[in-house]
Amino acid sequence: MKSSMINSIKSLPPLPKTVIDMQRVCNDPNSSISDLVKTVDHDPMIVANLLKAANSPLYSFRREISSVAQAVSLFGMSMTRSIGLGNSVRKLLNVDMEPYGISSEHFAEISSMQAVLAQKWYSQIDRAKADKLFLAAFLQETGKIVIASYIIQEDVVTSFKSDIEMVIDISGVERSYVEATTAEVTAAIFTHWNFDHEFVQMIEYSDAPEKAPDELKELSMVLSVIKTIIPIHDPLAERAIIQGLKKAESAGLNTVALQKAIDAILEQNS
């Protein structure tokens, strides 16, 4: 990784107090939904993002959600934390995704879609893994924000954008410019913020799940499949879905549940 990027990660400000408090509440086995509601209720940005997410077609709640308590109850503690954390991180990092040829709003939508696919897929298989995967999928593209910032600072936006338009897997292009991929940069960011080592490694190895520690191979492969199916440029395109399903099948993952999850999202977006 470029030394200037390493330095920029080391100089990142701490996470907002509300996010740290959310982490604490969610990690406390004695905490309740009401404790989490009290934690987020005084943060207007997190409240707004939770209500926006709760009323998005992606989550397919059947009525309008107008209060934090409703949103937190429907999402549950893990998903609430993920949504609050993800949006806070993007605001903290000052998102400008011009080098990737997308808007910050589109980037946020992709992150949400990846998280929802993780949840819909693995909630059919293992609820505990689904909770871990939702947070990791929601945040696994965070490194692109730092890479984009570097590309802008180096004034190579035009060439970078041109190069990523020529390929399907853009990680090779990223490495040629910054000596690291999104997964590696994301892992470095959350290591800086003292996130759980398992969470960091899940994302770090998502480019090469076969190299992950045995206990994390499945989770890293799931993240790899998800970003294959929902890439930033053409999410849920037929080619991307076929490629992702083949990758999942080769890894011995549950493709029936995956197809069901994909169909549910496609139906919601139609």
C-alpha positions in Angstrom: 0.0 0.0 0.0 1.3 3.5 -0.8 2.9 5.1 2.2 0.8 8.2 1.8 -2.4 6.1 2.0 -1.1 4.4 5.1 -0.4 7.7 6.7 -3.9 9.0 5.8 -5.5 5.9 7.4 -3.4 6.4 10.5 -4.5 10.0 10.7 -8.2 9.2 10.5 -10.3 10.7 13.3 -12.0 8.4 15.8 -15.4 7.1 15.2 -18.3 9.3 16.5 -19.3 8.8 20.1 -22.8 7.6 19.1 -21.2 4.8 16.9 -18.9 3.8 19.7 -21.9 3.7 22.1 -23.9 1.6 19.6 -21.0 -0.9 19.4 -20.9 -1.1 23.2 -24.6 -1.7 23.6 -24.7 -4.3 20.8 -21.7 -6.2 22.3 -23.3 -6.2 25.8 -25.4 -9.4 26.2 -27.5 -7.7 28.8 -28.5 -4.8 26.6 -31.9 -4.5 25.0 -33.6 -2.9 22.0 -34.7 0.0 24.2 -31.1 0.6 25.2 -30.1 0.9 21.6 -33.1 3.2 20.8 -32.0 5.5 23.6 -28.4 5.5 22.3 -29.3 6.5 18.7 -32.3 8.7 19.4 -30.3 11.8 20.1 -28.2 11.6 16.8 -30.3 13.2 14.0 -28.0 11.8 11.2 -28.3 8.2 12.4 -32.0 8.6 13.0 -32.5 10.0 9.5 -30.5 7.2 7.9 -32.3 4.5 9.8 -35.7 5.8 8.8 -34.6 6.2 5.2 -33.4 2.6 5.2 -36.5 1.3 6.9 -38.7 2.8 4.3 -36.5 1.6 1.4 -37.9 -1.2 -0.9 -34.8 -3.1 -0.2 -36.0 -4.2 3.3 -39.6 -4.7 2.2 -41.3 -3.7 5.4 -45.0 -3.6 4.8 -45.8 -0.3 6.4 -44.3 3.2 6.7 -41.8 3.4 9.5 -41.9 6.8 11.3 -40.1 6.3 14.6 -36.7 5.1 15.7 -38.2 2.6 18.0 -40.1 1.0 15.1 -37.0 0.9 12.9 -34.8 -0.6 15.6 -37.4 -3.2 16.5 -37.8 -4.2 12.9 -34.1 -4.2 12.0 -32.8 -5.7 15.3 -29.7 -4.7 17.1 -27.1 -6.0 14.7 -28.6 -4.6 11.5 -29.3 -1.2 13.3 -25.7 -1.0 14.3 -24.5 -1.9 10.8 -26.7 0.8 9.1 -25.7 3.5 11.7 -22.0 2.6 11.5 -21.9 2.4 7.7 -23.5 5.8 7.1 -21.4 7.4 9.9 -18.2 6.0 8.3 -19.1 7.4 4.9 -19.8 10.8 6.3 -16.5 10.7 8.3 -14.5 9.9 5.2 -16.0 12.6 3.0 -17.1 10.4 0.1 -16.2 11.4 -3.4 -16.5 8.5 -5.7 -15.7 10.3 -9.0 -12.7 8.1 -9.8 -15.0 5.1 -9.8 -17.5 6.9 -12.1 -20.4 6.7 -9.6 -22.1 9.2 -7.2 -21.8 8.9 -3.4 -25.5 8.1 -3.3 -25.0 5.2 -5.7 -22.1 4.0 -3.6 -24.3 4.0 -0.5 -27.0 2.0 -2.4 -24.5 -0.6 -3.5 -23.3 -1.0 0.1 -26.9 -1.5 1.2 -27.7 -4.0 -1.5 -24.6 -6.1 -0.7 -25.7 -6.1 3.0 -29.2 -7.0 2.2 -28.1 -9.9 -0.1 -25.9 -11.2 2.8 -28.8 -11.0 5.2 -31.4 -12.6 2.8 -29.0 -15.4 1.8 -27.6 -16.4 5.2 -30.7 -15.8 7.3 -32.0 -19.0 5.6 -28.8 -20.9 6.7 -27.4 -19.5 10.0 -28.7 -16.4 11.8 -25.4 -15.8 13.7 -23.4 -15.9 10.5 -26.0 -13.7 8.8 -25.5 -11.0 11.4 -21.7 -11.0 11.0 -22.0 -11.0 7.2 -24.5 -8.1 7.1 -22.1 -5.8 8.9 -19.1 -7.0 6.8 -21.0 -6.7 3.5 -22.2 -3.3 4.4 -18.7 -2.0 5.0 -16.5 -4.1 2.7 -16.3 -1.5 0.0 -15.2 1.3 2.5 -11.6 1.2 1.2 -12.8 2.6 -2.1 -13.4 5.9 -0.4 -9.8 6.2 0.6 -8.5 4.9 -2.8 -10.7 7.4 -4.6 -9.3 10.2 -2.4 -5.8 9.2 -3.3 -6.6 9.0 -7.0 -8.1 12.6 -6.8 -5.1 13.9 -4.9 -2.7 12.4 -7.5 -4.7 13.9 -10.3 -5.0 10.6 -12.2 -8.8 10.4 -12.1 -9.2 10.2 -15.9 -6.7 7.3 -16.4 -8.0 5.4 -13.4 -11.6 5.7 -14.5 -10.6 4.6 -18.0 -8.7 1.6 -16.8 -11.5 0.3 -14.5 -14.0 0.6 -17.4 -11.9 -1.9 -19.3 -12.1 -4.8 -16.8 -14.6 -6.8 -14.8 -12.4 -7.3 -11.7 -11.1 -3.8 -10.8 -8.9 -5.0 -7.9 -6.0 -5.4 -10.3 -6.4 -1.8 -11.5 -6.5 -0.6 -7.8 -3.3 -2.5 -7.0 -1.5 -1.0 -10.0 -2.3 2.5 -8.8 -2.2 2.2 -5.0 -0.4 -1.1 -4.4 -3.5 -2.5 -2.6 -7.0 -3.6 -3.2 -10.2 -2.3 -1.7 -10.4 -5.3 0.6 -6.9 -4.6 2.0 -7.5 -0.9 2.4 -10.8 -1.6 4.2 -9.1 -4.0 6.5 -6.5 -1.4 7.4 -9.2 1.2 8.1 -11.0 -1.0 10.5 -7.8 -2.2 12.1 -7.1 1.5 12.8 -10.5 1.8 14.5 -9.8 -1.4 16.6 -12.5 -3.5 15.2 -12.7 -7.2 16.0 -9.9 -9.2 14.3 -12.3 -11.7 12.9 -14.3 -9.0 11.2 -11.2 -7.4 9.7 -9.9 -10.7 8.4 -13.3 -11.7 6.8 -13.0 -8.6 4.6 -9.2 -8.7 4.1 -9.3 -12.2 2.6 -12.5 -11.6 0.5 -10.3 -11.2 -2.6 -8.6 -14.6 -2.0 -10.9 -16.6 0.4 -8.8 -19.8 -0.1 -6.0 -18.1 1.8 -8.2 -17.2 4.8 -7.9 -19.0 8.1 -10.0 -22.2 8.0 -12.6 -20.8 10.4 -13.1 -17.8 8.1 -13.0 -19.3 4.7 -16.7 -19.6 4.3 -17.4 -16.0 5.5 -14.7 -14.5 3.2 -16.0 -16.5 0.3 -19.6 -15.3 0.9 -18.3 -11.7 0.8 -16.4 -12.5 -2.4 -19.6 -13.9 -4.0 -21.7 -10.9 -2.9 -19.4 -8.3 -4.4 -19.2 -10.4 -7.6 -23.0 -10.4 -7.9 -23.3 -6.7 -6.9 -20.3 -4.9 -8.3 -20.3 -1.1 -8.1 -20.8 -0.5 -11.9 -23.5 -3.0 -12.9 -25.1 -4.5 -9.8 -27.3 -7.6 -10.3 -26.5 -7.7 -14.0 -27.2 -11.1 -15.5 -23.5 -11.8 -16.2 -22.6 -10.8 -12.6 -25.3 -13.1 -11.2 -24.2 -16.1 -13.3 -20.5 -15.5 -12.3 -21.4 -15.2 -8.6 -23.6 -18.3 -8.6 -20.8 -20.3 -10.3 -18.3 -19.0 -7.7 -20.7 -20.0 -4.9 -21.3 -23.5 -6.3 -17.5 -24.1 -6.8 -17.0 -23.2 -3.1 -19.8 -25.5 -1.9 -22.0 -22.8 -0.7 -25.8 -23.0 -0.7 -26.8 -21.7 -4.1 -30.5 -22.5 -3.8 -30.7 -20.1 -0.8 -28.5 -17.6 -2.8 -30.8 -17.7 -5.8 -33.8 -17.2 -3.6 -32.2 -14.1 -2.1 -31.2 -12.7 -5.5 -34.8 -13.2 -6.8 -36.2 -11.4 -3.7 -34.0 -8.4 -4.3 -34.7 -8.3 -8.1 -38.5 -8.4 -7.3 -38.2 -5.5 -4.9 -36.2 -3.5 -7.4 -38.6 -4.2 -10.3 
